[in-house]
């Protein structure tokens, strides 16, 4: 196991495949929602309304997980912990993964698609992008650092917990009419693809081995 890489070699091709598929979904869904509101979004609103009518008063608290203050706090905590345990690339990913995903989404993807909800650009969902990008960092770090015999179980468990958290938050922001359901699908896929891309770029940077500074041509093994 290559402890100083964000993505060990065995993960590179699968990760590239996942990122490519995610970017494809973002583009396809974006093309579909640039016109009239799809029926699936009406169904999403109806489903969320049924849930939060049956369990009133929890939509707003659940949505807090996607708010900027909460996201910034988690990012800073992740970065500090990673730096303290001497994992600078993980610290960089914790900061630049979500930041790059949210910034590119807000300034490029949303204006290009141009979909609006209540006068705000909505696709892909920035709330979902922020949350899922952070959870993707957790899952990626788990996958790359778990012991080989326990890697699949650890990664699957982490991903399952992250999906449950995402589902709860997404249902809340749809129920509160912050976003259409398809906005959250786009934000989910964009966040995963963007964090994987940032991780791949960071793995290309020269690194520091415990014993010596690596040359640039050795950096991808750091």
ROSEMI-137293 format. One record per residue: chain; x, y, z of N, C-alpha, C in turn. Coordinates in nm, 4 decimals. Layout:
N
SITE chain      npx      npy      npz     capx     capy     capz      cpx      cpy      cpz
SITE     A        X        Y        Z        X        Y        Z        X        Y        Z
...
! end
This chain:
222
SITE chain      npx      npy      npz     capx     capy     capz      cpx      cpy      cpz
SITE     A   0.0839  -0.1198   0.0000   0.0000   0.0000   0.0000   0.0875   0.1249   0.0000
SITE     A   0.0517   0.2212  -0.0825   0.1299   0.3442  -0.0955   0.0650   0.4516  -0.0090
SITE     A   0.1146   0.4625   0.1118   0.0455   0.5429   0.2125   0.0429   0.6923   0.1806
SITE     A   0.1342   0.7393   0.0980   0.1414   0.8827   0.0743   0.0678   0.9267  -0.0519
SITE     A   0.0063   0.8335  -0.1209  -0.0744   0.8679  -0.2377  -0.2204   0.8810  -0.1964
SITE     A  -0.2921   0.9686  -0.2645  -0.4355   0.9780  -0.2438  -0.5074   0.8644  -0.3148
SITE     A  -0.4532   0.8222  -0.4289  -0.5107   0.7099  -0.5024  -0.4003   0.6121  -0.5396
SITE     A  -0.3864   0.5015  -0.4670  -0.2884   0.3997  -0.5064  -0.3154   0.3514  -0.6481
SITE     A  -0.2159   0.2883  -0.7072  -0.2265   0.2506  -0.8482  -0.3488   0.1655  -0.8792
SITE     A  -0.3848   0.0760  -0.7894  -0.4984  -0.0119  -0.8186  -0.6304   0.0658  -0.8276
SITE     A  -0.6314   0.1886  -0.7721  -0.7535   0.2688  -0.7733  -0.7638   0.3621  -0.8921
SITE     A  -0.6544   0.3842  -0.9648  -0.6522   0.4899  -1.0649  -0.7534   0.4648  -1.1762
SITE     A  -0.7466   0.3498  -1.2410  -0.8375   0.3231  -1.3528  -0.9841   0.3199  -1.3092
SITE     A  -1.0193   0.2491  -1.1996  -1.1591   0.2559  -1.1554  -1.2043   0.3986  -1.1237
SITE     A  -1.1155   0.4762  -1.0615  -1.1526   0.6137  -1.0268  -1.1750   0.6984  -1.1511
SITE     A  -1.0894   0.6815  -1.2512  -1.1075   0.7547  -1.3772  -1.2400   0.7160  -1.4428
SITE     A  -1.2722   0.5861  -1.4381  -1.3993   0.5413  -1.4940  -1.5189   0.6019  -1.4227
SITE     A  -1.5122   0.6055  -1.2904  -1.6212   0.6644  -1.2120  -1.6352   0.8135  -1.2422
SITE     A  -1.5225   0.8842  -1.2453  -1.5266   1.0282  -1.2723  -1.5834   1.0566  -1.4114
SITE     A  -1.5415   0.9791  -1.5105  -1.5915   0.9978  -1.6466  -1.7419   0.9751  -1.6533
SITE     A  -1.7886   0.8680  -1.5883  -1.9323   0.8407  -1.5862  -2.0088   0.9534  -1.5170
SITE     A  -1.9534   1.0037  -1.4067  -2.0199   1.1126  -1.3346  -2.0304   1.2384  -1.4191
SITE     A  -1.9226   1.2740  -1.4871  -1.9268   1.3929  -1.5731  -2.0270   1.3735  -1.6864
SITE     A  -2.0359   1.2503  -1.7376  -2.1342   1.2223  -1.8414  -2.2760   1.2423  -1.7928
SITE     A  -2.3050   1.1964  -1.6706  -2.4387   1.2138  -1.6140  -2.4697   1.3619  -1.5944
SITE     A  -2.3718   1.4378  -1.5466  -2.3928   1.5824  -1.5283  -2.4324   1.6476  -1.6609
SITE     A  -2.3614   1.6122  -1.7684  -2.3928   1.6702  -1.8981  -2.5278   1.6267  -1.9515
SITE     A  -2.5596   1.4981  -1.9410  -2.6861   1.4470  -1.9938  -2.8056   1.5035  -1.9189
SITE     A  -2.7974   1.5036  -1.7852  -2.9077   1.5576  -1.7068  -2.9201   1.7081  -1.7293
SITE     A  -2.8063   1.7772  -1.7392  -2.8094   1.9204  -1.7653  -2.8787   1.9543  -1.8955
SITE     A  -2.8558   1.8724  -1.9963  -2.9231   1.8955  -2.1252  -3.0740   1.8757  -2.1130
SITE     A  -3.1146   1.7752  -2.0339  -3.2569   1.7453  -2.0199  -3.3317   1.8520  -1.9403
SITE     A  -3.2658   1.9117  -1.8405  -3.3366   2.0058  -1.7524  -3.3251   2.1504  -1.7993
SITE     A  -3.2577   2.1730  -1.9099  -3.2448   2.3111  -1.9582  -3.3748   2.3635  -2.0179
SITE     A  -3.4719   2.2745  -2.0406  -3.6022   2.3137  -2.0935  -3.7098   2.3064  -1.9863
SITE     A  -3.8281   2.2524  -2.0235  -3.9377   2.2387  -1.9260  -3.8996   2.1460  -1.8102
SITE     A  -3.9665   2.1655  -1.6977  -3.9384   2.0847  -1.5792  -3.9815   1.9408  -1.6051
SITE     A  -3.8899   1.8434  -1.5910  -3.9265   1.7028  -1.6138  -4.0266   1.6531  -1.5095
SITE     A  -4.1022   1.5503  -1.5474  -4.2016   1.4948  -1.4561  -4.1376   1.4382  -1.3302
SITE     A  -4.0139   1.3875  -1.3434  -3.9484   1.3282  -1.2266  -3.9284   1.4313  -1.1156
SITE     A  -3.9150   1.5579  -1.1516  -3.8987   1.6608  -1.0488  -4.0293   1.6865  -0.9745
SITE     A  -4.1403   1.6807  -1.0465  -4.2701   1.6924  -0.9795  -4.2930   1.5754  -0.8860
SITE     A  -4.2533   1.4564  -0.9302  -4.2654   1.3381  -0.8457  -4.1746   1.3494  -0.7229
SITE     A  -4.0571   1.4086  -0.7419  -3.9657   1.4287  -0.6296  -4.0243   1.5208  -0.5247
SITE     A  -4.0845   1.6300  -0.5675  -4.1495   1.7208  -0.4732  -4.2622   1.6491  -0.3978
SITE     A  -4.3426   1.5725  -0.4716  -4.4555   1.5040  -0.4095  -4.4072   1.4021  -0.3062
SITE     A  -4.3017   1.3274  -0.3392  -4.2493   1.2274  -0.2462  -4.1938   1.2935  -0.1205
SITE     A  -4.1181   1.4027  -0.1378  -4.0629   1.4734  -0.0218  -4.1742   1.5310   0.0655
SITE     A  -4.2795   1.5819   0.0016  -4.3913   1.6375   0.0782  -4.4588   1.5300   0.1627
SITE     A  -4.4738   1.4108   0.1066  -4.5365   1.3023   0.1833  -4.4521   1.2661   0.3059
SITE     A  -4.3208   1.2610   0.2860  -4.2324   1.2245   0.3963  -4.2390   1.3282   0.5079
SITE     A  -4.2262   1.4553   0.4721  -4.2156   1.5589   0.5749  -4.3517   1.6025   0.6284
SITE     A  -4.4594   1.5617   0.5611  -4.5918   1.5782   0.6200  -4.6118   1.4738   0.7295
SITE     A  -4.5615   1.3525   0.7034  -4.5722   1.2458   0.8027  -4.4790   1.2694   0.9216
SITE     A  -4.3644   1.3320   0.8957  -4.2677   1.3607   1.0022  -4.2366   1.5103   0.9986
SITE     A  -4.3232   1.5930   1.0492  -4.3058   1.7377   1.0375  -4.1923   1.7909   1.1253
SITE     A  -4.1364   1.9026   1.0820  -4.0395   1.9740   1.1640  -3.8955   1.9290   1.1520
SITE     A  -3.8657   1.8302   1.0649  -3.7278   1.7820   1.0578  -3.6570   1.8236   0.9287
SITE     A  -3.7317   1.8772   0.8327  -3.6693   1.9128   0.7053  -3.5624   2.0212   0.7240
SITE     A  -3.5949   2.1244   0.7979  -3.4998   2.2341   0.8176  -3.3729   2.1889   0.8893
SITE     A  -3.3854   2.1151   1.0020  -3.2620   2.0654   1.0664  -3.1779   1.9761   0.9760
SITE     A  -3.2425   1.8907   0.8960  -3.1673   1.8033   0.8063  -3.0918   1.8841   0.7007
SITE     A  -3.1486   1.9955   0.6602  -3.0846   2.0765   0.5564  -2.9597   2.1479   0.6070
SITE     A  -2.9436   2.1573   0.7411  -2.8272   2.2275   0.7957  -2.6960   2.1627   0.7520
SITE     A  -2.6996   2.0337   0.7213  -2.5783   1.9636   0.6801  -2.5220   2.0183   0.5492
SITE     A  -2.6052   2.0899   0.4737  -2.5593   2.1446   0.3450  -2.5302   2.2938   0.3532
SITE     A  -2.5424   2.3553   0.4688  -2.5214   2.4986   0.4819  -2.3719   2.5321   0.4856
SITE     A  -2.3331   2.6487   0.4343  -2.1910   2.6840   0.4231  -2.1140   2.6786   0.5542
SITE     A  -2.1731   2.7274   0.6639  -2.1002   2.7299   0.7914  -2.0633   2.5889   0.8346
SITE     A  -2.1571   2.4962   0.8233  -2.1295   2.3574   0.8606  -2.0230   2.2971   0.7708
SITE     A  -2.0336   2.3248   0.6413  -1.9380   2.2689   0.5459  -1.7961   2.3213   0.5711
SITE     A  -1.7839   2.4506   0.5942  -1.6518   2.5095   0.6187  -1.5914   2.4530   0.7466
SITE     A  -1.6742   2.4366   0.8485  -1.6249   2.3800   0.9732  -1.5712   2.2389   0.9560
SITE     A  -1.6430   2.1561   0.8816  -1.5983   2.0182   0.8586  -1.4707   2.0157   0.7761
SITE     A  -1.4642   2.0999   0.6738  -1.3445   2.1055   0.5890  -1.2215   2.1430   0.6714
SITE     A  -1.2347   2.2458   0.7541  -1.1213   2.2889   0.8345  -1.0794   2.1810   0.9348
SITE     A  -1.1763   2.1122   0.9942  -1.1447   2.0054   1.0886  -1.0696   1.8921   1.0175
SITE     A  -1.1172   1.8531   0.8995  -1.0493   1.7483   0.8224  -0.9064   1.7879   0.7893
SITE     A  -0.8879   1.9115   0.7461  -0.7546   1.9581   0.7076  -0.6603   1.9612   0.8274
SITE     A  -0.7088   2.0077   0.9409  -0.6245   2.0156   1.0608  -0.5826   1.8764   1.1068
SITE     A  -0.6782   1.7831   1.1096  -0.6468   1.6468   1.1526  -0.5461   1.5835   1.0571
SITE     A  -0.5673   1.6000   0.9265  -0.4753   1.5419   0.8281  -0.3356   1.6007   0.8413
SITE     A  -0.3275   1.7296   0.8635  -0.1965   1.7931   0.8797  -0.1274   1.7445   1.0069
SITE     A  -0.2047   1.7273   1.1145  -0.1448   1.6834   1.2404  -0.0896   1.5411   1.2307
SITE     A  -0.1507   1.4576   1.1490  -0.1008   1.3199   1.1333  -0.0058   1.3088   1.0140
SITE     A   0.0422   1.4238   0.9653   0.1429   1.4301   0.8595   0.0958   1.3696   0.7277
SITE     A  -0.0266   1.4050   0.6908  -0.0789   1.3670   0.5604  -0.1158   1.4939   0.4847
SITE     A  -0.0149   1.5686   0.4353  -0.0432   1.6969   0.3725  -0.1298   1.6861   0.2473
SITE     A  -0.1160   1.5768   0.1731  -0.1999   1.5661   0.0525  -0.3467   1.5469   0.0885
SITE     A  -0.3727   1.4732   0.1947  -0.5103   1.4600   0.2409  -0.5637   1.5955   0.2871
SITE     A  -0.4807   1.6732   0.3552  -0.5217   1.8068   0.3980  -0.5540   1.8949   0.2773
SITE     A  -0.4689   1.8869   0.1747  -0.4932   1.9645   0.0533  -0.6218   1.9203  -0.0157
SITE     A  -0.6442   1.7892  -0.0216  -0.7663   1.7393  -0.0842  -0.8897   1.7830  -0.0061
SITE     A  -0.8797   1.7798   0.1274  -0.9929   1.8207   0.2109  -1.0336   1.9647   0.1839
SITE     A  -0.9359   2.0485   0.1516  -0.9651   2.1898   0.1253  -0.9983   2.2137  -0.0214
SITE     A  -0.9094   2.1678  -0.1096  -0.9242   2.2043  -0.2498  -1.0258   2.1188  -0.3247
SITE     A  -1.0527   1.9953  -0.2777  -1.1543   1.9143  -0.3429  -1.2914   1.9801  -0.3383
SITE     A  -1.3473   2.0024  -0.2188  -1.4768   2.0697  -0.2099  -1.4755   2.2124  -0.2649
SITE     A  -1.3662   2.2857  -0.2407  -1.3603   2.4245  -0.2886  -1.3652   2.4308  -0.4407
SITE     A  -1.2874   2.3465  -0.5068  -1.2876   2.3446  -0.6527  -1.4232   2.3014  -0.7066
SITE     A  -1.4828   2.1991  -0.6452  -1.6124   2.1501  -0.6919  -1.7195   2.2572  -0.6807
SITE     A  -1.7274   2.3229  -0.5666  -1.8309   2.4241  -0.5436  -1.8067   2.5477  -0.6297
SITE     A  -1.6817   2.5913  -0.6401  -1.6510   2.7128  -0.7167  -1.6796   2.6947  -0.8649
SITE     A  -1.6326   2.5845  -0.9230  -1.6564   2.5599  -1.0662  -1.8051   2.5430  -1.0934
SITE     A  -1.8744   2.4786  -1.0004  -2.0182   2.4616  -1.0169  -2.0900   2.5965  -1.0196
SITE     A  -2.0551   2.6827  -0.9245  -2.1250   2.8106  -0.9116  -2.0946   2.9063  -1.0260
SITE     A  -1.9692   2.9079  -1.0723  -1.9281   3.0081  -1.1692  -1.9273   2.9604  -1.3138
SITE     A  -1.9343   2.8303  -1.3341  -1.9300   2.7783  -1.4719  -2.0539   2.6957  -1.5044
SITE     A  -2.0757   2.5871  -1.4300  -2.1830   2.4948  -1.4666  -2.3215   2.5586  -1.4562
SITE     A  -2.3493   2.6235  -1.3449  -2.4826   2.6829  -1.3284  -2.5139   2.7871  -1.4361
SITE     A  -2.4241   2.8811  -1.4660  -2.4542   2.9768  -1.5730  -2.4681   2.9109  -1.7104
SITE     A  -2.3908   2.8065  -1.7370  -2.4000   2.7404  -1.8675  -2.5356   2.6731  -1.8846
SITE     A  -2.5808   2.6007  -1.7824  -2.7101   2.5323  -1.7920  -2.8246   2.6331  -1.7838
SITE     A  -2.8136   2.7258  -1.6911  -2.9118   2.8336  -1.6821  -3.0462   2.7952  -1.6234
SITE     A  -3.0552   2.6851  -1.5550  -3.1832   2.6452  -1.4953  -3.2088   2.7244  -1.3679
SITE     A  -3.3319   2.7720  -1.3489  -3.3633   2.8538  -1.2328  -3.4756   2.7932  -1.1504
SITE     A  -3.4721   2.8222  -1.0215  -3.5800   2.7894  -0.9294  -3.5950   2.9080  -0.8353
SITE     A  -3.7116   2.9703  -0.8382  -3.7381   3.0899  -0.7570  -3.6357   3.2006  -0.7841
SITE     A  -3.5923   3.2135  -0.9083  -3.5019   3.3205  -0.9461  -3.3552   3.2936  -0.9235
SITE     A  -3.3206   3.1738  -0.8729  -3.1805   3.1385  -0.8485  -3.1385   3.0262  -0.9429
SITE     A  -3.0126   3.0319  -0.9866  -2.9593   2.9228  -1.0670  -2.9547   2.7969  -0.9815
SITE     A  -3.0045   2.6851  -1.0371  -3.0290   2.5683  -0.9535  -2.9510   2.4439  -0.9923
SITE     A  -2.9077   2.4306  -1.1171  -2.8441   2.3049  -1.1601  -2.6990   2.3278  -1.1969
SITE     A  -2.6099   2.2405  -1.1437  -2.6280   2.1387  -1.0394  -2.6431   2.2032  -0.9014
SITE     A  -2.6990   2.1295  -0.8089  -2.7226   2.1805  -0.6747  -2.5918   2.2089  -0.6017
SITE     A  -2.5744   2.3341  -0.5595  -2.4557   2.3690  -0.4822  -2.4579   2.3076  -0.3431
SITE     A  -2.5782   2.2977  -0.2833  -2.5902   2.2334  -0.1518  -2.5400   2.0896  -0.1591
SITE     A  -2.5876   2.0181  -0.2600  -2.5485   1.8771  -0.2742  -2.4011   1.8649  -0.3081
SITE     A  -2.3525   1.9523  -0.3944  -2.2110   1.9488  -0.4327  -2.1216   1.9647  -0.3104
SITE     A  -2.1539   2.0592  -0.2243  -2.0710   2.0830  -0.1058  -2.0683   1.9609  -0.0147
SITE     A  -2.1850   1.9066   0.0145  -2.1922   1.7925   0.1053  -2.1235   1.6692   0.0460
SITE     A  -2.1573   1.6362  -0.0774  -2.1063   1.5126  -0.1378  -1.9560   1.5218  -0.1636
SITE     A  -1.9056   1.6398  -0.1937  -1.7611   1.6524  -0.2153  -1.6847   1.6201  -0.0874
SITE     A  -1.7353   1.6635   0.0267  -1.6709   1.6315   0.1543  -1.6810   1.4822   0.1839
SITE     A  -1.7980   1.4240   0.1608  -1.8154   1.2811   0.1847  -1.7320   1.1969   0.0880
SITE     A  -1.7099   1.2478  -0.0320  -1.6243   1.1774  -0.1271  -1.4801   1.1755  -0.0792
SITE     A  -1.4351   1.2835  -0.0173  -1.3009   1.2861   0.0410  -1.2894   1.1774   0.1474
SITE     A  -1.3893   1.1678   0.2351  -1.3879   1.0629   0.3382  -1.3771   0.9243   0.2746
SITE     A  -1.4600   0.8997   0.1744  -1.4635   0.7672   0.1130  -1.3332   0.7364   0.0409
SITE     A  -1.2786   0.8352  -0.0299  -1.1538   0.8152  -0.1035  -1.0378   0.7869  -0.0091
SITE     A  -1.0299   0.8606   0.0991  -0.9222   0.8399   0.1966  -0.9369   0.7028   0.2636
SITE     A  -1.0597   0.6623   0.2919  -1.0824   0.5293   0.3492  -1.0368   0.4202   0.2533
SITE     A  -1.0739   0.4329   0.1272  -1.0393   0.3310   0.0278  -0.8887   0.3190   0.0090
SITE     A  -0.8183   0.4298   0.0131  -0.6745   0.4272  -0.0143  -0.5905   0.3897   0.1070
SITE     A  -0.6479   0.3956   0.2268  -0.5688   0.3717   0.3479  -0.6092   0.2482   0.4273
SITE     A  -0.7211   0.1857   0.3921  -0.7625   0.0660   0.4652  -0.6661  -0.0489   0.4374
SITE     A  -0.6545  -0.1380   0.5321  -0.5699  -0.2560   0.5134  -0.6238  -0.3398   0.3984
SITE     A  -0.5357  -0.3991   0.3173  -0.5811  -0.4727   0.1977  -0.6907  -0.5744   0.2254
SITE     A  -0.6817  -0.6483   0.3351  -0.7835  -0.7486   0.3646  -0.9161  -0.6900   0.4095
SITE     A  -0.9158  -0.5640   0.4480  -1.0372  -0.4998   0.4983  -1.0817  -0.3834   0.4111
SITE     A  -1.0150  -0.3646   0.2991  -1.0406  -0.2455   0.2176  -1.1832  -0.2415   0.1639
SITE     A  -1.2298  -0.3526   0.1080  -1.3639  -0.3541   0.0500  -1.4694  -0.3281   0.1555
SITE     A  -1.4567  -0.3929   0.2714  -1.5551  -0.3732   0.3772  -1.5532  -0.2299   0.4291
SITE     A  -1.4330  -0.1756   0.4503  -1.4230  -0.0389   0.5024  -1.4789   0.0622   0.4026
SITE     A  -1.4431   0.0450   0.2754  -1.4903   0.1384   0.1731  -1.6408   0.1294   0.1548
SITE     A  -1.6924   0.0070   0.1499  -1.8371  -0.0113   0.1337  -1.9131   0.0471   0.2520
SITE     A  -1.8621   0.0244   0.3719  -1.9280   0.0791   0.4899  -1.9294   0.2309   0.4906
SITE     A  -1.8150   0.2904   0.4578  -1.8074   0.4366   0.4530  -1.9002   0.4924   0.3462
SITE     A  -1.8999   0.4311   0.2285  -1.9854   0.4781   0.1194  -2.1332   0.4655   0.1562
SITE     A  -2.1692   0.3577   0.2250  -2.3088   0.3389   0.2641  -2.3540   0.4470   0.3612
SITE     A  -2.2699   0.4766   0.4603  -2.3039   0.5825   0.5556  -2.3171   0.7170   0.4841
SITE     A  -2.2243   0.7430   0.3918  -2.2288   0.8689   0.3169  -2.3547   0.8794   0.2316
SITE     A  -2.3978   0.7686   0.1716  -2.5202   0.7696   0.0909  -2.6430   0.7975   0.1765
SITE     A  -2.6460   0.7409   0.2964  -2.7586   0.7662   0.3870  -2.7630   0.9139   0.4257
SITE     A  -2.6471   0.9705   0.4610  -2.6412   1.1129   0.4954  -2.6836   1.2005   0.3776
SITE     A  -2.6370   1.1639   0.2592  -2.6725   1.2404   0.1398  -2.8220   1.2315   0.1126
SITE     A  -2.8789   1.1105   0.1244  -3.0217   1.0938   0.1009  -3.1062   1.1772   0.1949
SITE     A  -3.0662   1.1822   0.3219  -3.1413   1.2610   0.4194  -3.1341   1.4099   0.3870
SITE     A  -3.0143   1.4574   0.3550  -2.9985   1.6001   0.3246  -3.0689   1.6375   0.1947
SITE     A  -3.0575   1.5517   0.0932  -3.1208   1.5791  -0.0366  -3.2734   1.5836  -0.0220
SITE     A  -3.3289   1.4907   0.0528  -3.4740   1.4918   0.0713  -3.5190   1.6221   0.1373
SITE     A  -3.4359   1.6738   0.2281  -3.4716   1.7980   0.2967  -3.4683   1.9181   0.2026
SITE     A  -3.3624   1.9300   0.1221  -3.3542   2.0482   0.0365  -3.4550   2.0420  -0.0778
SITE     A  -3.4952   1.9207  -0.1172  -3.6032   1.9092  -0.2160  -3.7356   1.9437  -0.1504
SITE     A  -3.7585   1.8925  -0.0292  -3.8825   1.9224   0.0405  -3.8993   2.0705   0.0722
SITE     A  -3.7887   2.1385   0.0972  -3.7928   2.2830   0.1254  -3.7936   2.3676  -0.0009
SITE     A  -3.7905   2.3019  -0.1163  -3.7936   2.3689  -0.2478  -3.6683   2.4522  -0.2741
SITE     A  -3.5561   2.4097  -0.2150  -3.4298   2.4739  -0.2493  -3.3832   2.4285  -0.3877
SITE     A  -3.4165   2.3028  -0.4208  -3.3726   2.2459  -0.5481  -3.4727   2.1447  -0.5995
SITE     A  -3.4686   2.1243  -0.7318  -3.5376   2.0104  -0.7913  -3.4570   1.8839  -0.7628
SITE     A  -3.5232   1.7691  -0.7732  -3.4541   1.6421  -0.7527  -3.3386   1.6240  -0.8513
SITE     A  -3.3605   1.6605  -0.9764  -3.2550   1.6442  -1.0765  -3.1360   1.7357  -1.0504
SITE     A  -3.1589   1.8478  -0.9842  -3.0460   1.9340  -0.9446  -2.9527   1.8589  -0.8502
SITE     A  -3.0118   1.7819  -0.7580  -2.9306   1.7094  -0.6614  -2.8563   1.5932  -0.7272
SITE     A  -2.9181   1.5325  -0.8297  -2.8487   1.4259  -0.9037  -2.7248   1.4836  -0.9720
SITE     A  -2.7409   1.5993  -1.0354  -2.6270   1.6642  -1.0995  -2.5200   1.7035  -0.9998
SITE     A  -2.5608   1.7581  -0.8850  -2.4640   1.7968  -0.7831  -2.3908   1.6771  -0.7253
SITE     A  -2.4626   1.5669  -0.7058  -2.4024   1.4437  -0.6535  -2.2933   1.3935  -0.7473
SITE     A  -2.3254   1.3822  -0.8745  -2.2290   1.3298  -0.9711  -2.1130   1.4264  -0.9934
SITE     A  -2.1431   1.5544  -1.0003  -2.0369   1.6517  -1.0210  -1.9372   1.6502  -0.9053
SITE     A  -1.9853   1.6418  -0.7830  -1.8974   1.6425  -0.6666  -1.8016   1.5240  -0.6690
SITE     A  -1.8525   1.4053  -0.6993  -1.7675   1.2863  -0.7026  -1.6606   1.2997  -0.8100
SITE     A  -1.7018   1.3372  -0.9309  -1.6049   1.3521  -1.0397  -1.5014   1.4587  -1.0121
SITE     A  -1.5442   1.5700  -0.9541  -1.4518   1.6804  -0.9281  -1.3489   1.6439  -0.8220
SITE     A  -1.3902   1.5775  -0.7145  -1.2964   1.5408  -0.6074  -1.1964   1.4374  -0.6581
SITE     A  -1.2412   1.3414  -0.7358  -1.1487   1.2430  -0.7932  -1.0463   1.3121  -0.8814
SITE     A  -1.0901   1.4090  -0.9609  -0.9983   1.4828  -1.0488  -0.8947   1.5600  -0.9676
SITE     A  -0.9388   1.6276  -0.8631  -0.8455   1.7025  -0.7779  -0.7464   1.6071  -0.7122
SITE     A  -0.7932   1.4910  -0.6669  -0.7036   1.3929  -0.6052  -0.5981   1.3457  -0.7042
SITE     A  -0.6383   1.3210  -0.8280  -0.5426   1.2775  -0.9302  -0.4372   1.3847  -0.9563
SITE     A  -0.4785   1.5093  -0.9590  -0.3841   1.6195  -0.9814  -0.2871   1.6304  -0.8638
SITE     A  -0.3380   1.6201  -0.7420  -0.2512   1.6291  -0.6247  -0.1504   1.5146  -0.6196
SITE     A  -0.1884   1.3980  -0.6692  -0.0955   1.2857  -0.6720   0.0207   1.3087  -0.7681
SITE     A   0.0050   1.4018  -0.8608   0.1128   1.4327  -0.9542   0.2151   1.5295  -0.8963
SITE     A   0.1824   1.5905  -0.7839   0.2748   1.6865  -0.7238   0.3921   1.6146  -0.6579
SITE     A   0.5107   1.6758  -0.6590   0.6239   1.6153  -0.5864   0.5886   1.5982  -0.4393
SITE     A   0.6293   1.4848  -0.3849   0.5968   1.4568  -0.2449   0.7202   1.4369  -0.1611
SITE     A   0.7001   1.4203  -0.0326   0.8119   1.3991   0.0597   0.8013   1.2588   0.1186
SITE     A   0.8964   1.1773   0.0866   0.9061   1.0445   0.1459   0.9555   1.0606   0.2895
SITE     A   0.9258   0.9669   0.3788   0.9760   0.9814   0.5157   1.1268   1.0007   0.5234
SITE     A   1.2017   0.9524   0.4244   1.3472   0.9595   0.4330   1.4087   1.0630   0.3399
SITE     A   1.3443   1.0935   0.2259   1.4089   1.1820   0.1306   1.3057   1.2505   0.0440
SITE     A   1.3483   1.3617  -0.0113   1.2642   1.4362  -0.1026   1.2691   1.3699  -0.2396
SITE     A   1.1534   1.3427  -0.2983   1.1521   1.2732  -0.4259   1.1731   1.3688  -0.5425
SITE     A   1.2333   1.3156  -0.6463   1.2467   1.3956  -0.7695   1.1105   1.4022  -0.8360
SITE     A   1.0920   1.4984  -0.9262   0.9632   1.5198  -0.9909   0.9156   1.3952  -1.0646
SITE     A   1.0076   1.3237  -1.1325   0.9651   1.2062  -1.2074   0.9236   1.0896  -1.1172
SITE     A   0.9555   1.1002  -0.9872   0.9133   0.9988  -0.8919   0.7879   1.0395  -0.8147
SITE     A   0.7377   1.1579  -0.8419   0.6332   1.2153  -0.7568   0.5067   1.1290  -0.7569
SITE     A   0.4760   1.0656  -0.8690   0.3488   0.9939  -0.8760   0.3513   0.8665  -0.7917
SITE     A   0.4687   0.8294  -0.7399   0.4772   0.7145  -0.6518   0.4790   0.7563  -0.5053
SITE     A   0.4721   0.8860  -0.4791   0.4859   0.9345  -0.3409   0.3587   0.9081  -0.2622
! end
